[in-house]
Amino acid sequence: MSSVDRFSAELIVERYLNGVRIDSFLSKHLRNYTPWRIARMVRAGSVRIEGVTIELRERVRTGQRVEID
């Protein structure tokens, strides 16, 4: 896969999403992605909070930086 085909994003957690699970947070921002695909991305290590690889049960906090690659 070339770098043109790769998706990456950096999102900042908004106040109204404070305390939600990472999959719920991502589903609000990645509307074209199914819940299954989002869960798969998290399990594969493609999602990080503040640079740390996370698990699906993790919750986000206001102001945190969520990285997707």
QUIRA-V907780 format. One record per helix or strand of 2 or more residues. SS is the DSSP state (A for helix, B for strand). FROM is the first residue (numbers start at 1). TO is the last residue. If there is no record, write none. Layout:
SS,FROM,TO  SS,FROM,TO
//
This chain:
B,9,12  A,15,17  A,22,29  A,35,43  B,47,49  B,52,53  B,65,68
//
